[in-house]
Amino acid sequence: VVAGRVVGAVISAAPEGRRLLLGVGVAPAQRGRGLGGELLRRHVRPAAEVVEPWEAAMTVAERDPIEPLGRPTRAAIARRLLESTGFRIERAAGPVGAADPASLIARRD
């Protein structure tokens, strides 16, 4: 929070014994300073005490509606953030992978 405004957030959900990382967002003026990585590390750390698998999907639908970056840039940022917090990145399989060959799935046990 800067000057009373939320400038970064991480959100996840926990359906059926697993945790889904739904989003990591940082306001455009705050990007490039490590805030997204720090927020993600703090978000997944408490869950490390509880054994539950994490999953995140990166597809063509992932975008920033405020100041969008190109897909390759978004994918590179997401990959760096996720790998730095212990996620393994792999190509999406099944219907998602067939519809979007560039889509990725990140998993953390």
N, CA, C and O atoms as a MOPAC input file, in Angstrom:
PM7 MOZYME 1SCF
protein

 N      0.85800 1    -1.17700 1     0.00000 1
 C      0.00000 1     0.00000 1     0.00000 1
 C      0.90000 1     1.23400 1     0.00000 1
 O      1.81100 1     1.34000 1     0.82100 1
 N      0.65100 1     2.14800 1    -0.90100 1
 C      1.38000 1     3.40500 1    -0.99500 1
 C      0.35400 1     4.53200 1    -1.00200 1
 O     -0.55100 1     4.55500 1    -1.83600 1
 N      0.50200 1     5.46100 1    -0.07000 1
 C     -0.40000 1     6.61400 1     0.03200 1
 C     -1.86700 1     6.17400 1     0.06100 1
 O     -2.72100 1     6.80000 1    -0.56800 1
 N     -2.14600 1     5.10900 1     0.78400 1
 C     -3.51400 1     4.64500 1     0.93600 1
 C     -4.07400 1     3.86100 1    -0.23500 1
 O     -5.26000 1     3.53200 1    -0.24700 1
 N     -3.23600 1     3.55600 1    -1.22500 1
 C     -3.68500 1     2.79500 1    -2.39300 1
 C     -2.97400 1     1.45900 1    -2.46800 1
 O     -1.77100 1     1.36800 1    -2.22200 1
 N     -3.71800 1     0.43000 1    -2.80700 1
 C     -3.12100 1    -0.89400 1    -3.00500 1
 C     -2.33700 1    -0.85700 1    -4.31200 1
 O     -2.88600 1    -0.52600 1    -5.36300 1
 N     -1.04500 1    -1.19900 1    -4.24200 1
 C     -0.19800 1    -1.19500 1    -5.43200 1
 C      0.30800 1    -2.58800 1    -5.79200 1
 O      0.97800 1    -2.76300 1    -6.81000 1
 N     -0.01000 1    -3.57600 1    -4.96300 1
 C      0.39300 1    -4.94200 1    -5.26700 1
 C     -0.46200 1    -5.92400 1    -4.50400 1
 O     -0.87000 1    -5.66200 1    -3.37200 1
 N     -0.73300 1    -7.06300 1    -5.13000 1
 C     -1.55400 1    -8.07700 1    -4.47700 1
 C     -1.27500 1    -9.44500 1    -5.07400 1
 O     -0.89200 1    -9.57100 1    -6.23700 1
 N     -1.47800 1   -10.46700 1    -4.25100 1
 C     -1.42400 1   -11.85900 1    -4.68600 1
 C     -2.70500 1   -12.49900 1    -4.18000 1
 O     -3.12700 1   -12.24700 1    -3.05200 1
 N     -3.32100 1   -13.32200 1    -5.01000 1
 C     -4.55100 1   -13.98300 1    -4.60500 1
 C     -4.48300 1   -15.46000 1    -4.98300 1
 O     -3.99100 1   -15.82900 1    -6.05000 1
 N     -4.99000 1   -16.29100 1    -4.07800 1
 C     -5.05100 1   -17.72200 1    -4.34700 1
 C     -6.34200 1   -18.27100 1    -3.74800 1
 O     -7.01100 1   -17.60700 1    -2.95500 1
 N     -6.67000 1   -19.47800 1    -4.13900 1
 C     -7.84400 1   -20.17400 1    -3.61600 1
 C     -7.41400 1   -21.58400 1    -3.25600 1
 O     -6.40800 1   -22.07900 1    -3.76400 1
 N     -8.17200 1   -22.23100 1    -2.38200 1
 C     -7.79700 1   -23.57400 1    -1.91800 1
 C     -8.95500 1   -24.56000 1    -2.08100 1
 O     -9.55100 1   -24.98400 1    -1.09100 1
 N     -9.27200 1   -24.92400 1    -3.31600 1
 C    -10.31900 1   -25.92600 1    -3.51300 1
 C     -9.77400 1   -27.34800 1    -3.36900 1
 O     -8.73300 1   -27.67400 1    -3.93900 1
 N    -10.45700 1   -28.17500 1    -2.62800 1
 C    -10.17500 1   -29.61300 1    -2.56700 1
 C     -8.72000 1   -29.98500 1    -2.29200 1
 O     -8.14700 1   -30.78200 1    -3.03500 1
 N     -8.11400 1   -29.43500 1    -1.25500 1
 C     -6.78700 1   -29.86400 1    -0.83700 1
 C     -5.62900 1   -29.41300 1    -1.69200 1
 O     -4.53400 1   -29.96300 1    -1.57600 1
 N     -5.83100 1   -28.44800 1    -2.53300 1
 C     -4.74000 1   -27.88700 1    -3.32300 1
 C     -4.92000 1   -26.37700 1    -3.34000 1
 O     -5.99700 1   -25.87100 1    -3.02300 1
 N     -3.88300 1   -25.66800 1    -3.70500 1
 C     -3.96600 1   -24.20300 1    -3.74500 1
 C     -3.72600 1   -23.75100 1    -5.17300 1
 O     -2.75000 1   -24.15100 1    -5.80800 1
 N     -4.61500 1   -22.92300 1    -5.66700 1
 C     -4.48900 1   -22.35100 1    -7.00100 1
 C     -4.03700 1   -20.90400 1    -6.88400 1
 O     -4.68900 1   -20.09300 1    -6.22600 1
 N     -2.93200 1   -20.58600 1    -7.51700 1
 C     -2.47200 1   -19.20900 1    -7.57700 1
 C     -3.28200 1   -18.53700 1    -8.68600 1
 O     -3.15400 1   -18.89400 1    -9.85700 1
 N     -4.10100 1   -17.58000 1    -8.31900 1
 C     -5.00500 1   -16.94800 1    -9.27200 1
 C     -4.43400 1   -15.68800 1    -9.90300 1
 O     -4.77100 1   -15.35200 1   -11.03800 1
 N     -3.57900 1   -14.99600 1    -9.17900 1
 C     -3.02600 1   -13.78800 1    -9.77000 1
 C     -1.98900 1   -13.11000 1    -8.90600 1
 O     -2.01400 1   -13.19600 1    -7.67800 1
 N     -1.07700 1   -12.43500 1    -9.57800 1
 C     -0.08200 1   -11.56800 1    -8.95300 1
 C     -0.15500 1   -10.26100 1    -9.73700 1
 O      0.00700 1   -10.25000 1   -10.95700 1
 N     -0.39600 1    -9.17200 1    -9.03200 1
 C     -0.51200 1    -7.89800 1    -9.72900 1
 C      0.25100 1    -6.79500 1    -9.02500 1
 O      0.28100 1    -6.72500 1    -7.79600 1
 N      0.86300 1    -5.93900 1    -9.81800 1
 C      1.59800 1    -4.78800 1    -9.29700 1
 C      1.23100 1    -3.58700 1   -10.17300 1
 O      1.21500 1    -3.67800 1   -11.40000 1
 N      0.93800 1    -2.46300 1    -9.51800 1
 C      0.59600 1    -1.23900 1   -10.25000 1
 C      1.75000 1    -0.84300 1   -11.16600 1
 O      2.91400 1    -1.00700 1   -10.80000 1
 N      1.43900 1    -0.32600 1   -12.34700 1
 C      2.49500 1     0.02100 1   -13.30900 1
 C      3.62000 1     0.87800 1   -12.72700 1
 O      4.78600 1     0.63500 1   -13.03800 1
 N      3.31400 1     1.84900 1   -11.91200 1
 C      4.35200 1     2.73100 1   -11.36500 1
 C      5.26800 1     2.02900 1   -10.36600 1
 O      6.34200 1     2.54000 1   -10.04900 1
 N      4.85700 1     0.86900 1    -9.86900 1
 C      5.63400 1     0.14400 1    -8.85800 1
 C      6.38500 1    -1.05700 1    -9.43800 1
 O      7.09800 1    -1.74700 1    -8.70900 1
 N      6.23700 1    -1.31100 1   -10.71700 1
 C      6.85600 1    -2.48100 1   -11.33700 1
 C      8.36700 1    -2.33600 1   -11.45400 1
 O      8.90700 1    -1.22900 1   -11.46000 1
 N      9.03500 1    -3.48500 1   -11.54600 1
 C     10.47900 1    -3.49500 1   -11.75100 1
 C     11.28700 1    -3.25700 1   -10.49500 1
 O     12.48900 1    -3.00200 1   -10.56700 1
 N     10.64200 1    -3.33800 1    -9.34700 1
 C     11.33000 1    -3.09100 1    -8.07500 1
 C     11.34800 1    -4.31600 1    -7.17300 1
 O     11.79900 1    -4.24300 1    -6.03000 1
 N     10.85800 1    -5.44400 1    -7.68600 1
 C     10.86600 1    -6.66800 1    -6.89500 1
 C      9.63500 1    -6.87100 1    -6.01800 1
 O      9.57700 1    -7.83200 1    -5.25100 1
 N      8.65000 1    -5.98000 1    -6.12100 1
 C      7.46500 1    -6.08400 1    -5.28100 1
 C      6.66700 1    -7.35900 1    -5.56000 1
 O      6.23500 1    -8.03100 1    -4.62300 1
 N      6.46900 1    -7.69600 1    -6.82300 1
 C      5.72100 1    -8.90900 1    -7.16100 1
 C      6.38000 1   -10.15500 1    -6.59200 1
 O      5.69600 1   -11.01900 1    -6.04400 1
 N      7.68900 1   -10.26000 1    -6.71400 1
 C      8.41300 1   -11.40800 1    -6.17800 1
 C      8.31800 1   -11.49700 1    -4.67100 1
 O      8.12000 1   -12.57700 1    -4.11600 1
 N      8.46000 1   -10.36000 1    -4.00700 1
 C      8.37300 1   -10.35600 1    -2.54500 1
 C      6.96900 1   -10.72000 1    -2.07100 1
 O      6.81200 1   -11.48600 1    -1.12100 1
 N      5.96400 1   -10.18100 1    -2.72200 1
 C      4.58600 1   -10.53200 1    -2.35600 1
 C      4.32100 1   -12.02200 1    -2.56100 1
 O      3.68700 1   -12.66600 1    -1.72500 1
 N      4.80500 1   -12.56300 1    -3.67200 1
 C      4.59000 1   -13.98300 1    -3.93700 1
 C      5.33400 1   -14.84100 1    -2.91900 1
 O      4.77800 1   -15.82300 1    -2.42600 1
 N      6.56600 1   -14.49700 1    -2.59600 1
 C      7.32000 1   -15.26300 1    -1.58200 1
 C      6.58200 1   -15.24900 1    -0.24200 1
 O      6.46200 1   -16.28800 1     0.40800 1
 N      6.09600 1   -14.10400 1     0.16700 1
 C      5.37200 1   -14.02000 1     1.44100 1
 C      4.04900 1   -14.78300 1     1.39200 1
 O      3.60200 1   -15.32800 1     2.40100 1
 N      3.43800 1   -14.81500 1     0.23300 1
 C      2.15600 1   -15.50900 1     0.08400 1
 C      2.32600 1   -17.02600 1     0.15300 1
 O      1.53400 1   -17.70600 1     0.80500 1
 N      3.33500 1   -17.55300 1    -0.50300 1
 C      3.50400 1   -19.01300 1    -0.51500 1
 C      4.22700 1   -19.52700 1     0.71700 1
 O      4.09400 1   -20.70600 1     1.04700 1
 N      4.98900 1   -18.68400 1     1.41000 1
 C      5.73900 1   -19.12900 1     2.58800 1
 C      4.84200 1   -19.72800 1     3.67100 1
 O      5.13100 1   -20.83500 1     4.12500 1
 N      3.76900 1   -19.06300 1     4.11300 1
 C      2.93900 1   -19.66400 1     5.16400 1
 C      2.37100 1   -21.01700 1     4.75200 1
 O      2.20800 1   -21.91400 1     5.58000 1
 N      2.07500 1   -21.15000 1     3.47100 1
 C      1.52200 1   -22.41600 1     3.00700 1
 C      2.57500 1   -23.51400 1     2.98600 1
 O      2.22600 1   -24.69500 1     2.96000 1
 N      3.85900 1   -23.15100 1     2.99500 1
 C      4.92100 1   -24.16200 1     2.98900 1
 C      4.86700 1   -25.01200 1     4.24600 1
 O      5.34300 1   -26.14700 1     4.24800 1
 N      4.29100 1   -24.47400 1     5.31500 1
 C      4.16900 1   -25.23900 1     6.54900 1
 C      3.07800 1   -26.29900 1     6.43500 1
 O      3.08400 1   -27.28300 1     7.17400 1
 N      2.15800 1   -26.10000 1     5.52400 1
 C      1.07300 1   -27.04900 1     5.27300 1
 C      1.38700 1   -27.73500 1     3.95100 1
 O      1.64800 1   -27.07100 1     2.94800 1
 N      1.36200 1   -29.05100 1     3.95000 1
 C      1.68000 1   -29.77600 1     2.72300 1
 C      0.44900 1   -29.78600 1     1.82000 1
 O     -0.50400 1   -30.53100 1     2.04700 1
 N      0.49200 1   -28.95600 1     0.81100 1
 C     -0.55300 1   -28.93500 1    -0.20000 1
 C      0.07800 1   -28.49300 1    -1.50900 1
 O      0.88600 1   -27.56500 1    -1.52300 1
 N     -0.27500 1   -29.13400 1    -2.58800 1
 C      0.29800 1   -28.73100 1    -3.87200 1
 C     -0.28900 1   -27.41200 1    -4.35200 1
 O     -1.45700 1   -27.10400 1    -4.11300 1
 N      0.55500 1   -26.64000 1    -5.04000 1
 C      0.15000 1   -25.37300 1    -5.64400 1
 C      0.11500 1   -25.54200 1    -7.15000 1
 O      0.84700 1   -26.36200 1    -7.70600 1
 N     -0.72800 1   -24.77300 1    -7.80700 1
 C     -0.77800 1   -24.78900 1    -9.26500 1
 C     -1.13200 1   -23.39700 1    -9.76900 1
 O     -1.92700 1   -22.68500 1    -9.15600 1
 N     -0.53700 1   -23.02100 1   -10.88500 1
 C     -0.84700 1   -21.75700 1   -11.55300 1
 C     -0.84300 1   -22.00400 1   -13.04700 1
 O     -0.02200 1   -22.77500 1   -13.54400 1
 N     -1.74200 1   -21.36600 1   -13.76500 1
 C     -1.79700 1   -21.48600 1   -15.21900 1
 C     -1.46300 1   -20.14500 1   -15.84500 1
 O     -1.88400 1   -19.09600 1   -15.35700 1
 N     -0.70700 1   -20.19000 1   -16.92500 1
 C     -0.39100 1   -18.99500 1   -17.70800 1
 C     -0.85800 1   -19.26200 1   -19.13000 1
 O     -0.27700 1   -20.07900 1   -19.84500 1
 N     -1.90600 1   -18.56900 1   -19.52700 1
 C     -2.49000 1   -18.79000 1   -20.85000 1
 C     -2.61600 1   -17.46700 1   -21.59900 1
 O     -2.24000 1   -16.41100 1   -21.09100 1
 N     -3.14600 1   -17.54700 1   -22.80000 1
 C     -3.33800 1   -16.35100 1   -23.61400 1
 C     -4.26900 1   -15.36100 1   -22.90900 1
 O     -4.23100 1   -14.16500 1   -23.19600 1
 N     -5.09400 1   -15.84700 1   -22.00000 1
 C     -6.04100 1   -14.97600 1   -21.29700 1
 C     -5.37400 1   -14.12400 1   -20.21800 1
 O     -5.97100 1   -13.15700 1   -19.74400 1
 N     -4.14400 1   -14.47000 1   -19.82100 1
 C     -3.45700 1   -13.69700 1   -18.78200 1
 C     -3.02800 1   -12.36100 1   -19.36700 1
 O     -2.22800 1   -12.31600 1   -20.30200 1
 N     -3.55100 1   -11.28900 1   -18.82700 1
 C     -3.17100 1    -9.97600 1   -19.33100 1
 C     -3.43300 1    -8.92000 1   -18.27300 1
 O     -4.16200 1    -9.14700 1   -17.30700 1
 N     -2.83800 1    -7.79000 1   -18.47300 1
 C     -3.02200 1    -6.64500 1   -17.59300 1
 C     -3.93700 1    -5.65900 1   -18.31100 1
 O     -3.55600 1    -5.12200 1   -19.35100 1
 N     -5.12200 1    -5.41000 1   -17.78800 1
 C     -6.03600 1    -4.51300 1   -18.48600 1
 C     -5.64000 1    -3.03600 1   -18.38500 1
 O     -6.15700 1    -2.20900 1   -19.13500 1
 N     -4.73200 1    -2.69800 1   -17.46900 1
 C     -4.38100 1    -1.29000 1   -17.26700 1
 C     -3.25300 1    -0.85900 1   -18.20000 1
 O     -3.42000 1     0.06900 1   -18.99000 1
 N     -2.10900 1    -1.52900 1   -18.11100 1
 C     -0.98400 1    -1.24500 1   -19.00700 1
 C     -0.42500 1    -2.57800 1   -19.49300 1
 O      0.57600 1    -3.06700 1   -18.97000 1
 N     -1.07600 1    -3.16300 1   -20.49400 1
 C     -0.68100 1    -4.50600 1   -20.92600 1
 C      0.70600 1    -4.56400 1   -21.56000 1
 O      1.11700 1    -3.68000 1   -22.31100 1
 N      1.40200 1    -5.64000 1   -21.22500 1
 C      2.69500 1    -5.94300 1   -21.84400 1
 C      2.45700 1    -7.04200 1   -22.87100 1
 O      1.43400 1    -7.72500 1   -22.82300 1
 N      3.38400 1    -7.21600 1   -23.79000 1
 C      3.26300 1    -8.28100 1   -24.77200 1
 C      3.31700 1    -9.65100 1   -24.10900 1
 O      3.88000 1    -9.80600 1   -23.02600 1
 N      2.73700 1   -10.62200 1   -24.75800 1
 C      2.67300 1   -11.96600 1   -24.17700 1
 C      4.04400 1   -12.54100 1   -23.84300 1
 O      4.20300 1   -13.09700 1   -22.75600 1
 N      5.04300 1   -12.43800 1   -24.71800 1
 C      6.36200 1   -12.98600 1   -24.35700 1
 C      6.94300 1   -12.33100 1   -23.10100 1
 O      7.56400 1   -13.00300 1   -22.27700 1
 N      6.74100 1   -11.02800 1   -22.95900 1
 C      7.23400 1   -10.32600 1   -21.76700 1
 C      6.49200 1   -10.81200 1   -20.53200 1
 O      7.11200 1   -11.09600 1   -19.50700 1
 N      5.16100 1   -10.91000 1   -20.62100 1
 C      4.36600 1   -11.40100 1   -19.48600 1
 C      4.78100 1   -12.80700 1   -19.09500 1
 O      4.91600 1   -13.11300 1   -17.91100 1
 N      4.98400 1   -13.66600 1   -20.08900 1
 C      5.37400 1   -15.05200 1   -19.80800 1
 C      6.74500 1   -15.10900 1   -19.14200 1
 O      6.95200 1   -15.89900 1   -18.22100 1
 N      7.67900 1   -14.28200 1   -19.59700 1
 C      9.02600 1   -14.27200 1   -19.00200 1
 C      8.97400 1   -13.79200 1   -17.55200 1
 O      9.64700 1   -14.35200 1   -16.68700 1
 N      8.18200 1   -12.76300 1   -17.28600 1
 C      8.04200 1   -12.26300 1   -15.91300 1
 C      7.40000 1   -13.32600 1   -15.03000 1
 O      7.87800 1   -13.59300 1   -13.92800 1
 N      6.31800 1   -13.93200 1   -15.51200 1
 C      5.62900 1   -14.96800 1   -14.72800 1
 C      6.57200 1   -16.13300 1   -14.44900 1
 O      6.62100 1   -16.63400 1   -13.32500 1
 N      7.31000 1   -16.56200 1   -15.44500 1
 C      8.25200 1   -17.67500 1   -15.26500 1
 C      9.28600 1   -17.34200 1   -14.18500 1
 O      9.54300 1   -18.15900 1   -13.30100 1
 N      9.87800 1   -16.14400 1   -14.25500 1
 C     10.87100 1   -15.72800 1   -13.25900 1
 C     10.27800 1   -15.70800 1   -11.85300 1
 O     10.87700 1   -16.23400 1   -10.91500 1
 N      9.10000 1   -15.10100 1   -11.71000 1
 C      8.46000 1   -15.02100 1   -10.39500 1
 C      8.16500 1   -16.40600 1    -9.83300 1
 O      8.46200 1   -16.69200 1    -8.67300 1
 N      7.58300 1   -17.25300 1   -10.65600 1
 C      7.18600 1   -18.57800 1   -10.18700 1
 C      8.39100 1   -19.46200 1    -9.88900 1
 O      8.42400 1   -20.13000 1    -8.85600 1
 N      9.37400 1   -19.47700 1   -10.77300 1
 C     10.55600 1   -20.29900 1   -10.52000 1
 C     11.30500 1   -19.82500 1    -9.28000 1
 O     11.87400 1   -20.64000 1    -8.55400 1
 N     11.31100 1   -18.52400 1    -9.02900 1
 C     12.03000 1   -18.01200 1    -7.86100 1
 C     11.36200 1   -18.41200 1    -6.54900 1
 O     11.97300 1   -18.30500 1    -5.48600 1
 N     10.13400 1   -18.86400 1    -6.61600 1
 C      9.44000 1   -19.29900 1    -5.40300 1
 C      9.16800 1   -20.80000 1    -5.40400 1
 O      8.28300 1   -21.27800 1    -4.69400 1
 N      9.93000 1   -21.53700 1    -6.20300 1
 C      9.88700 1   -22.99000 1    -6.12900 1
 C      8.89800 1   -23.69500 1    -7.03000 1
 O      8.67400 1   -24.89500 1    -6.87100 1
 N      8.29800 1   -22.98700 1    -7.97300 1
 C      7.37400 1   -23.62900 1    -8.91000 1
 C      8.16400 1   -24.25300 1   -10.05100 1
 O      9.18600 1   -23.71400 1   -10.47500 1
 N      7.69000 1   -25.38300 1   -10.54400 1
 C      8.22700 1   -26.02000 1   -11.75000 1
 C      7.30100 1   -25.64500 1   -12.90700 1
 O      6.08000 1   -25.73000 1   -12.78100 1
 N      7.87300 1   -25.23800 1   -14.01400 1
 C      7.09200 1   -24.79800 1   -15.16600 1
 C      7.08900 1   -25.90400 1   -16.21500 1
 O      8.12400 1   -26.50400 1   -16.50700 1
 N      5.91200 1   -26.16400 1   -16.77700 1
 C      5.80300 1   -27.14600 1   -17.86700 1
 C      4.72700 1   -26.68300 1   -18.83800 1
 O      3.88100 1   -25.85500 1   -18.50000 1
 N      4.76800 1   -27.21700 1   -20.02500 1
 C      3.73800 1   -26.89300 1   -21.02400 1
 C      2.40800 1   -27.46100 1   -20.56200 1
 O      2.34500 1   -28.55100 1   -19.99400 1
 N      1.36200 1   -26.71700 1   -20.80900 1
 C      0.02000 1   -27.19100 1   -20.45800 1
 C     -0.36800 1   -28.33900 1   -21.38600 1
 O     -0.06500 1   -28.32200 1   -22.57800 1
 N     -1.03300 1   -29.32100 1   -20.82500 1
 C     -1.49300 1   -30.47300 1   -21.59700 1
 C     -3.01500 1   -30.39600 1   -21.75000 1
 O     -3.64800 1   -29.43400 1   -21.31600 1
 N     -3.57600 1   -31.41200 1   -22.36500 1
 C     -5.02400 1   -31.52000 1   -22.48100 1
 C     -5.64100 1   -30.41900 1   -23.31700 1
 O     -4.98300 1   -29.85700 1   -24.19300 1
 N     -6.90700 1   -30.10700 1   -23.05100 1
 C     -7.61900 1   -29.11700 1   -23.85400 1
 C     -6.99400 1   -27.72300 1   -23.81600 1
 O     -7.01300 1   -27.01500 1   -24.82200 1
 N     -6.44200 1   -27.32100 1   -22.67500 1
 C     -5.81800 1   -25.99200 1   -22.57500 1
 C     -4.59200 1   -25.93800 1   -23.47200 1
 O     -4.42100 1   -24.97700 1   -24.22300 1
 N     -3.73900 1   -26.95000 1   -23.40800 1
 C     -2.55000 1   -26.99200 1   -24.24400 1
 C     -2.87700 1   -27.08300 1   -25.72300 1
 O     -2.16500 1   -26.52200 1   -26.55500 1
 N     -3.95200 1   -27.78800 1   -26.05300 1
 C     -4.36300 1   -27.90200 1   -27.45500 1
 C     -4.88500 1   -26.56500 1   -27.97800 1
 O     -4.60100 1   -26.19200 1   -29.11600 1
 N     -5.64300 1   -25.84400 1   -27.15700 1
 C     -6.21000 1   -24.56300 1   -27.58300 1
 C     -5.16300 1   -23.45700 1   -27.60100 1
 O     -5.24200 1   -22.53100 1   -28.40900 1
 N     -4.18700 1   -23.55800 1   -26.71100 1
 C     -3.16600 1   -22.51900 1   -26.58100 1
 C     -1.80500 1   -23.19100 1   -26.39300 1
 O     -1.38800 1   -23.41200 1   -25.25600 1
 N     -1.10500 1   -23.52000 1   -27.47800 1
 C      0.16700 1   -24.24100 1   -27.37300 1
 C      1.24700 1   -23.52400 1   -26.55900 1
 O      2.19400 1   -24.16600 1   -26.10500 1
 N      1.12700 1   -22.22500 1   -26.36900 1
 C      2.11300 1   -21.48500 1   -25.58300 1
 C      1.75400 1   -21.43600 1   -24.09000 1
 O      2.49700 1   -20.86400 1   -23.29200 1
 N      0.63100 1   -22.02800 1   -23.71800 1
 C      0.21100 1   -21.97900 1   -22.31400 1
 C      1.12000 1   -22.85600 1   -21.44700 1
 O      1.64300 1   -23.87800 1   -21.89100 1
 N      1.28400 1   -22.42300 1   -20.21200 1
 C      2.15500 1   -23.11500 1   -19.27200 1
 C      1.39900 1   -23.39700 1   -17.97500 1
 O      0.45500 1   -22.69100 1   -17.62200 1
 N      1.83200 1   -24.43500 1   -17.28100 1
 C      1.31400 1   -24.77000 1   -15.96200 1
 C      2.51600 1   -24.74800 1   -15.01100 1
 O      3.58200 1   -25.27700 1   -15.32500 1
 N      2.32600 1   -24.13500 1   -13.86400 1
 C      3.37400 1   -24.09500 1   -12.84600 1
 C      2.87100 1   -24.89800 1   -11.64800 1
 O      1.72700 1   -24.74800 1   -11.21800 1
 N      3.74500 1   -25.75200 1   -11.11900 1
 C      3.36600 1   -26.57600 1    -9.96500 1
 C      4.42800 1   -26.46100 1    -8.87600 1
 O      5.62200 1   -26.32900 1    -9.14700 1
 N      3.95600 1   -26.51500 1    -7.65200 1
 C      4.86000 1   -26.46900 1    -6.49200 1
 C      4.29800 1   -27.43200 1    -5.46100 1
 O      3.14600 1   -27.31400 1    -5.04500 1
 N      5.11800 1   -28.38000 1    -5.05800 1
 C      4.67700 1   -29.37000 1    -4.07000 1
 C      5.11700 1   -28.97800 1    -2.67000 1
 O      4.83300 1   -29.69500 1    -1.71000 1

